[in-house]
Amino acid sequence: MAEIVFIYDGQNIIVQCDINQKMKDICINLSNKINTDINSLTFLYGGGILNLEKKLNEITKENKITILVYKNEEEVCPKCGRILNNKKLDEIILSNNKINKTLIGLKNQIENIINNLNNTKDIDNANTQLENIIIVMINKINEDIKKINNELNIMKVNNININKELNITNNIQIDNLKLSENKENKLNKNEIICIYNKQEDEISLLHDYTDLDYWASEETKRLYLKAKDNINGNNIEIYINNKKVEFNYKYKSKEKGEIKVKFIFNKLLTSTSFMFWRCSSLISTDFSSFNATNVNDMYSMFRECSSLKSIKLSSFNTINVNDMGCMFAGCSSLKSLDLSSFNTTNVKDMGWMFYGCSSLKSIDLSSFNTTNVNNMWSMFYGCSSLKKENVKINKTDTKLLNEINKLKN
């Protein structure tokens, strides 16, 4: 036995039937229940008009389905079940009818309904239409949704705000429009891969943020504490050679040689200040899977990483960063650095940024914009191997050009 839920005039009418029954006989059963001639009704299923000559098992293999039922005098879109009696709504919606290709059209229809309805009559009509749209959405959860999942994520429930604009009843609460998981602030990947040359029993994996008394400047203390709040055991998991270890800023064991460390963050960081400060065993790091969208402070991020030879920052998003001071200071083993992906539009401090990078022979700063930078003090001081012809910059950036000209030919 199978069960069909007929939705008619706002009611759910359940009809039990045999899977070998013709759809026409099943629908006659429904018409008898509502005292209406079957010839005066329109039946919609699966985004089209129901074929009454087919048997139920020829239509679907499911044991429970939903069929929309309308009176013939109601002008209905056969693809989505919208009532088209209202000319104004017809004009608003029809131009966006894309349901036969994807469900994006439904999103546009909902948005247009909200943006254009002005009177009570339209609101009542829209209420019914939105109910039908939701039903169609549920019935159409298939490969089409998977293909357009990213598009649907763009639809922000707060912007649509159907309940507020249309005063829709509890039966159409917006929470029921869960077409896809809202992935805002949820990351598929947010990790850093590092290689350390471990020649001692204990090495620093990250800066441990303990020695606050060392700092004289209150501003630096503020940055320090902000970074400490970001990088802690509640937010980070550590894997060494693919084995998860207990969180610690240091790693102690008898093994020697290169070790691979993966840091996985459970939330977006707002600061990476001092992240690897004094991590003298760090020899390479890869940020290609790290989400830096929310980071606004990178002060002293790699400071005194004296063994660091390779940094992958090609996908680093620095649009919100305002402080890059001392970022690579003391990275005396770095020979080349590609920062061509950096957006420095909002950076204000680049003081001592490459201080002491004594092995640096080439650097790409072609994307740098120092318009808003107010501190470039000793930016390249101690870059004894770097010649100005080996620095790529935008020649119109006069501030940066002045600093480059302090290098030897």
C-alpha positions as CSV (number, residue, x, y, z in Angstrom):
1,M,0.0,0.0,0.0
2,A,1.0,3.6,-0.6
3,E,-0.1,6.9,0.7
4,I,-0.7,10.1,-1.2
5,V,-1.1,13.5,0.4
6,F,-3.3,15.8,-1.7
7,I,-2.9,19.5,-0.9
8,Y,-6.2,21.2,-1.7
9,D,-7.5,24.6,-0.6
10,G,-5.0,24.7,2.3
11,Q,-5.9,21.2,3.5
12,N,-3.9,18.0,3.6
13,I,-6.1,15.1,2.4
14,I,-4.6,11.6,2.8
15,V,-5.6,8.9,0.4
16,Q,-4.5,5.3,0.8
17,C,-4.0,3.4,-2.5
18,D,-2.4,0.4,-4.3
19,I,0.8,1.1,-6.2
20,N,-0.8,-0.7,-9.2
21,Q,-3.7,1.7,-9.3
22,K,-4.1,4.2,-12.1
23,M,-3.6,7.8,-11.0
24,K,-7.0,8.6,-12.5
25,D,-8.8,6.2,-10.1
26,I,-6.8,7.5,-7.1
27,C,-7.7,11.1,-8.0
28,I,-11.3,10.2,-8.4
29,N,-11.2,8.9,-4.9
30,L,-9.9,12.3,-3.8
31,S,-12.6,14.2,-5.8
32,N,-15.3,12.1,-4.1
33,K,-13.9,13.1,-0.7
34,I,-14.1,16.8,-1.6
35,N,-17.4,16.5,-3.5
36,T,-15.9,17.9,-6.7
37,D,-15.9,16.6,-10.2
38,I,-12.4,15.3,-11.2
39,N,-12.7,17.1,-14.6
40,S,-12.8,20.4,-12.8
41,L,-9.5,19.8,-11.0
42,T,-5.9,20.2,-12.0
43,F,-3.3,17.9,-10.4
44,L,0.4,18.8,-10.2
45,Y,3.3,16.6,-9.3
46,G,7.1,16.8,-9.8
47,G,7.1,20.1,-11.5
48,G,4.4,19.3,-14.1
49,I,0.8,18.2,-14.7
50,L,0.1,14.7,-13.4
51,N,-0.4,12.0,-16.0
52,L,-3.7,10.4,-14.9
53,E,-3.4,7.5,-17.3
54,K,-0.3,6.1,-15.6
55,K,-0.2,3.8,-12.6
56,L,1.3,5.0,-9.4
57,N,4.4,2.7,-9.7
58,E,5.0,4.1,-13.1
59,I,5.1,7.7,-11.7
60,T,7.3,7.0,-8.7
61,K,8.9,4.2,-6.7
62,E,8.1,6.1,-3.4
63,N,5.4,4.9,-1.0
64,K,4.4,8.4,0.0
65,I,4.1,11.4,-2.3
66,T,2.5,14.9,-2.3
67,I,0.3,16.1,-5.1
68,L,-1.0,19.7,-5.5
69,V,-4.7,20.1,-6.4
70,Y,-6.3,23.2,-7.9
71,K,-9.6,24.1,-9.4
72,N,-9.5,24.6,-13.2
73,E,-10.6,28.2,-12.9
74,E,-7.4,29.0,-11.0
75,E,-4.6,29.9,-13.4
76,V,-1.6,27.9,-12.2
77,C,2.0,27.6,-13.2
78,P,2.4,23.8,-13.8
79,K,6.1,23.9,-13.0
80,C,6.0,25.4,-9.5
81,G,2.3,25.5,-8.6
82,R,2.0,29.2,-8.4
83,I,-1.4,30.7,-8.6
84,L,-1.3,33.3,-11.4
85,N,-4.7,34.9,-11.0
86,N,-3.2,38.2,-9.8
87,K,-1.8,40.1,-12.8
88,K,0.6,42.1,-10.7
89,L,2.1,39.0,-9.2
90,D,2.1,37.4,-12.6
91,E,4.3,40.2,-14.0
92,I,6.6,40.1,-11.0
93,I,7.2,36.4,-11.0
94,L,7.0,35.1,-14.5
95,S,10.2,36.9,-15.6
96,N,12.1,34.9,-13.1
97,N,10.6,31.5,-13.7
98,K,13.7,29.3,-14.0
99,I,12.5,26.3,-11.9
100,N,12.6,24.0,-15.0
101,K,16.4,24.5,-15.0
102,T,17.4,25.2,-11.4
103,L,15.9,26.2,-8.1
104,I,17.5,29.6,-8.3
105,G,14.4,31.0,-10.0
106,L,12.5,30.2,-6.8
107,K,14.9,32.3,-4.8
108,N,14.3,35.2,-7.2
109,Q,10.6,34.8,-7.1
110,I,10.6,35.0,-3.3
111,E,12.8,38.1,-3.3
112,N,10.5,39.8,-5.9
113,I,7.4,39.0,-4.0
114,I,8.9,40.7,-0.9
115,N,10.1,43.7,-2.8
116,N,6.9,44.4,-4.7
117,L,3.9,43.5,-2.6
118,N,2.0,46.6,-1.3
119,N,-1.5,45.6,-0.3
120,T,-3.3,43.0,1.7
121,K,-4.7,41.1,-1.2
122,D,-1.3,40.6,-2.7
123,I,0.1,39.4,0.6
124,D,-2.7,36.8,1.0
125,N,-2.0,35.5,-2.5
126,A,1.7,35.5,-2.0
127,N,1.2,33.4,1.2
128,T,-0.4,30.6,-0.8
129,Q,2.3,30.8,-3.5
130,L,5.1,30.6,-1.0
131,E,3.6,27.5,0.5
132,N,3.5,25.9,-2.9
133,I,7.1,27.0,-3.6
134,I,8.3,25.3,-0.4
135,I,6.5,22.1,-1.4
136,V,8.1,22.1,-4.8
137,M,11.5,22.8,-3.2
138,I,11.1,19.8,-0.9
139,N,10.1,17.5,-3.8
140,K,13.0,18.8,-5.9
141,I,15.8,17.9,-3.5
142,N,18.0,16.0,-5.9
143,E,21.1,16.4,-8.0
144,D,20.0,19.9,-9.1
145,I,20.3,21.2,-5.6
146,K,23.8,19.8,-5.2
147,K,24.9,21.6,-8.4
148,I,23.5,24.9,-7.2
149,N,24.3,24.6,-3.5
150,N,26.8,27.4,-3.6
151,E,24.3,29.7,-5.2
152,L,21.7,28.9,-2.6
153,N,24.1,29.6,0.2
154,I,24.3,33.2,-1.0
155,M,20.6,33.7,-0.2
156,K,20.7,35.2,3.3
157,V,17.7,34.5,5.4
158,N,18.1,37.8,7.3
159,N,17.9,39.8,4.0
160,I,14.8,37.9,2.8
161,N,13.1,38.2,6.2
162,I,9.8,36.8,4.9
163,N,8.1,36.7,8.2
164,K,8.6,40.4,8.8
165,E,7.7,41.6,5.3
166,L,4.8,39.4,4.6
167,N,3.5,38.4,8.0
168,I,3.4,34.8,6.9
169,T,1.9,32.4,9.5
170,N,3.9,29.9,11.5
171,N,3.3,27.3,8.8
172,I,5.9,29.0,6.6
173,Q,8.5,29.9,9.2
174,I,11.7,30.9,7.5
175,D,13.5,28.2,9.4
176,N,11.7,25.7,7.2
177,L,13.5,27.0,4.2
178,K,16.6,25.0,5.0
179,L,17.6,24.3,1.5
180,S,21.3,24.0,2.3
181,E,23.4,24.4,5.4
182,N,24.4,28.0,6.2
183,K,28.1,27.7,6.1
184,E,28.9,31.2,7.3
185,N,31.9,31.1,9.7
186,K,32.2,27.4,9.1
187,L,35.4,26.4,7.3
188,N,36.1,23.4,5.1
189,K,39.8,24.0,5.8
190,N,41.7,26.4,8.0
191,E,45.1,25.0,8.5
192,I,48.8,25.8,8.4
193,I,51.5,23.2,7.5
194,C,54.9,23.7,8.9
195,I,58.2,21.8,8.8
196,Y,60.7,22.1,11.7
197,N,64.3,21.0,11.9
198,K,64.3,19.4,15.4
199,Q,67.9,19.1,16.7
200,E,67.0,19.5,20.3
201,D,64.7,17.6,22.7
202,E,62.3,20.6,23.0
203,I,61.5,23.2,20.3
204,S,59.0,26.0,20.0
205,L,56.1,25.3,17.6
206,L,54.4,28.6,18.3
207,H,55.1,31.5,20.5
208,D,53.8,30.8,24.0
209,Y,52.6,34.3,24.9
210,T,53.8,34.3,28.5
211,D,56.5,37.0,29.0
212,L,54.3,40.1,29.2
213,D,56.6,42.0,31.5
214,Y,59.2,42.1,28.7
215,W,57.1,44.8,27.0
216,A,57.4,48.5,27.8
217,S,54.8,49.7,25.3
218,E,51.1,49.5,26.3
219,E,50.1,49.3,22.6
220,T,52.4,46.3,22.1
221,K,51.0,44.7,25.2
222,R,47.5,45.2,23.8
223,L,48.5,43.5,20.5
224,Y,50.2,40.7,22.4
225,L,47.1,39.9,24.5
226,K,44.8,40.1,21.5
227,A,47.0,37.5,19.7
228,K,47.1,35.3,22.8
229,D,43.2,35.2,22.9
230,N,43.3,33.9,19.3
231,I,45.9,31.2,19.5
232,N,45.1,28.8,22.3
233,G,44.0,25.3,23.1
234,N,40.3,26.1,22.6
235,N,40.8,27.1,19.0
236,I,43.6,24.9,17.7
237,E,44.4,21.3,17.1
238,I,48.0,20.1,16.5
239,Y,49.1,17.1,14.4
240,I,52.8,16.1,14.3
241,N,53.6,13.7,11.5
242,N,49.8,13.1,11.1
243,K,49.3,12.2,14.8
244,K,47.3,14.4,17.0
245,V,49.1,15.7,20.1
246,E,48.0,17.5,23.2
247,F,48.0,21.3,22.7
248,N,51.2,23.0,23.7
249,Y,53.3,25.9,22.4
250,K,56.4,23.7,22.7
251,Y,57.1,20.1,21.6
252,K,59.3,17.8,23.6
253,S,60.6,14.4,22.4
254,K,63.8,12.5,21.7
255,E,63.3,12.3,18.0
256,K,65.6,14.4,15.8
257,G,65.4,15.7,12.2
258,E,62.5,17.2,10.2
259,I,59.0,16.9,11.6
260,K,55.8,17.9,9.8
261,V,53.3,19.9,12.0
262,K,49.8,20.7,11.0
263,F,47.8,23.4,12.9
264,I,44.0,23.3,12.4
265,F,42.0,26.3,13.6
266,N,38.3,25.9,14.7
267,K,37.5,29.6,14.2
268,L,38.8,32.5,12.1
269,L,41.6,34.4,13.7
270,T,41.5,38.2,14.1
271,S,45.3,38.4,14.9
272,T,48.4,36.4,14.0
273,S,50.7,38.7,15.9
274,F,53.8,37.0,17.3
275,M,52.4,33.6,16.0
276,F,55.9,32.2,15.2
277,W,58.0,34.7,17.1
278,R,61.4,33.1,18.2
279,C,60.5,29.7,16.6
280,S,64.1,29.2,15.5
281,S,63.6,25.6,14.4
282,L,60.9,26.5,11.8
283,I,62.3,26.0,8.3
284,S,59.2,26.2,6.1
285,T,55.5,27.0,6.3
286,D,52.5,26.8,4.0
287,F,49.5,29.1,4.4
288,S,47.7,28.1,1.2
289,S,44.8,26.5,3.3
290,F,44.6,29.2,5.9
291,N,41.7,31.6,6.0
292,A,43.1,35.1,6.9
293,T,39.9,37.0,6.0
294,N,39.3,38.4,9.5
295,V,43.0,39.0,10.4
296,N,43.8,42.7,11.0
297,D,47.1,42.4,12.8
298,M,50.3,40.6,11.7
299,Y,52.8,42.4,13.9
300,S,56.0,40.3,14.5
301,M,54.3,37.2,12.9
302,F,57.6,35.5,11.8
303,R,60.0,37.6,13.9
304,E,63.3,35.9,14.7
305,C,62.5,32.8,12.7
306,S,66.2,32.5,12.0
307,S,66.0,29.1,10.2
308,L,63.0,29.9,8.0
309,K,63.8,29.4,4.3
310,S,60.4,29.0,2.6
311,I,57.0,30.7,3.1
312,K,53.9,30.0,0.9
313,L,51.6,33.0,1.2
314,S,50.1,33.1,-2.3
315,S,46.5,32.8,-1.1
316,F,47.0,35.0,2.0
317,N,44.1,37.5,2.3
318,T,45.5,40.7,3.9
319,I,42.7,43.1,2.9
320,N,41.8,43.9,6.6
321,V,45.4,44.0,8.0
322,N,46.5,47.3,9.4
323,D,49.8,46.3,11.1
324,M,52.7,44.5,9.4
325,G,55.5,45.9,11.6
326,C,58.4,43.5,12.2
327,M,56.5,40.8,10.3
328,F,59.7,39.2,8.9
329,A,62.3,40.8,11.1
330,G,65.2,38.6,11.9
331,C,64.3,36.0,9.2
332,S,68.0,35.7,8.4
333,S,67.8,32.5,6.3
334,L,65.1,33.8,3.8
335,K,66.6,34.2,0.3
336,S,63.5,35.1,-1.6
337,L,60.0,36.3,-0.7
338,D,56.9,36.5,-2.9
339,L,54.3,38.9,-1.4
340,S,52.7,39.8,-4.8
341,S,49.3,38.6,-3.5
342,F,49.3,41.0,-0.5
343,N,46.7,43.7,-0.4
344,T,48.2,46.5,1.8
345,T,45.5,49.1,1.2
346,N,44.6,49.4,4.9
347,V,48.1,48.9,6.4
348,K,49.4,51.7,8.5
349,D,52.6,50.3,10.0
350,M,55.4,48.6,8.0
351,G,58.2,49.7,10.4
352,W,61.1,47.2,10.6
353,M,59.1,44.8,8.4
354,F,62.2,43.1,6.8
355,Y,64.7,44.2,9.4
356,G,67.7,41.8,9.6
357,C,66.7,39.6,6.5
358,S,70.4,39.4,5.7
359,S,70.2,36.6,3.2
360,L,67.3,38.1,1.2
361,K,68.3,38.5,-2.4
362,S,64.9,39.0,-4.2
363,I,61.5,40.1,-3.1
364,D,58.2,40.8,-5.0
365,L,56.2,43.7,-3.6
366,S,54.5,44.5,-6.9
367,S,51.0,44.6,-5.3
368,F,52.0,46.8,-2.4
369,N,50.1,50.1,-1.9
370,T,51.6,52.2,0.9
371,T,49.2,55.1,0.6
372,N,47.9,54.8,4.2
373,V,51.2,53.6,5.7
374,N,52.5,56.2,8.2
375,N,55.5,54.2,9.6
376,M,58.1,52.7,7.3
377,W,61.0,53.2,9.7
378,S,64.0,50.9,8.9
379,M,61.8,48.8,6.7
380,F,64.8,47.1,5.0
381,Y,67.5,47.8,7.6
382,G,70.0,44.9,7.7
383,C,69.0,43.5,4.3
384,S,72.7,43.3,3.3
385,S,72.2,40.9,0.4
386,L,69.3,42.7,-1.2
387,K,69.9,45.0,-4.2
388,K,67.3,47.4,-5.3
389,E,67.1,46.1,-8.8
390,N,65.9,42.8,-7.3
391,V,62.9,44.3,-5.7
392,K,59.7,44.3,-7.7
393,I,57.4,47.2,-6.9
394,N,54.9,49.5,-8.4
395,K,57.0,52.4,-9.5
396,T,54.2,54.9,-8.8
397,D,54.4,54.0,-5.1
398,T,56.8,56.8,-4.2
399,K,56.8,56.0,-0.4
400,L,58.0,52.5,-1.1
401,L,60.3,53.6,-3.8
402,N,62.1,55.9,-1.3
403,E,62.7,53.0,1.0
404,I,64.0,50.8,-1.8
405,N,66.4,53.6,-2.9
406,K,68.1,53.2,0.5
407,L,69.4,49.8,-0.6
408,K,72.7,49.4,-2.3
409,N,72.9,49.1,-6.1
